[in-house]
Amino acid sequence: MPSLNNVTPEVAVLSQTETSVSLALTIAADLDYFRGHFPDAPILAGVVQLD
């Protein structure tokens, strides 16, 4: 299925060490991931692959 919305989330680094990074993502509600799932209350699946 072709992408209708190719929006990159806003990423903020909360903390970083030699072995880990904690990030906060701000994700647009009209992102393709939400299309067709719970139209009145979009949710992001528990596991999402980030490239």
Secondary structure per residue as TSV (DSSP state, phi and psi in degrees):
chain	resnum	aa	ss	phi	psi
A	1	M	-	360.0	129.1
A	2	P	-	-69.3	147.7
A	3	S	-	-74.0	134.0
A	4	L	S	-97.2	-17.2
A	5	N	-	-145.5	104.0
A	6	N	-	-103.1	65.8
A	7	V	-	-99.6	132.4
A	8	T	-	-89.3	130.1
A	9	P	-	-66.0	153.0
A	10	E	E	-78.2	128.8
A	11	V	E	-117.5	130.6
A	12	A	E	-123.6	132.1
A	13	V	E	-83.2	119.2
A	14	L	E	-86.0	-41.3
A	15	S	E	-158.3	156.9
A	16	Q	E	-149.9	134.1
A	17	T	-	-127.2	-174.5
A	18	E	S	-65.4	-25.2
A	19	T	S	-118.1	-3.7
A	20	S	-	-153.3	161.1
A	21	V	E	-140.0	134.4
A	22	S	E	-108.8	127.6
A	23	L	E	-120.6	154.2
A	24	A	E	-118.0	127.7
A	25	L	E	-111.0	131.9
A	26	T	E	-104.8	115.9
A	27	I	-	-116.9	129.0
A	28	A	-	-63.5	136.7
A	29	A	T	-65.7	-19.3
A	30	D	T	-95.4	15.6
A	31	L	S	-63.6	146.4
A	32	D	G	-52.5	-33.3
A	33	Y	G	-54.8	-30.6
A	34	F	G	-87.7	-16.0
A	35	R	T	-61.6	127.0
A	36	G	T	86.1	-7.9
A	37	H	S	-111.4	120.0
A	38	F	-	47.4	69.4
A	39	P	T	-51.1	-32.5
A	40	D	T	-93.4	-5.2
A	41	A	S	-151.3	74.9
A	42	P	-	-61.6	136.3
A	43	I	-	-127.6	156.2
A	44	L	-	-102.7	130.2
A	45	A	-	-55.2	153.3
A	46	G	S	-60.6	-27.4
A	47	V	-	-125.0	120.5
A	48	V	-	-132.5	131.3
A	49	Q	-	-80.7	131.0
A	50	L	-	-110.1	133.5
A	51	D	-	-99.4	360.0
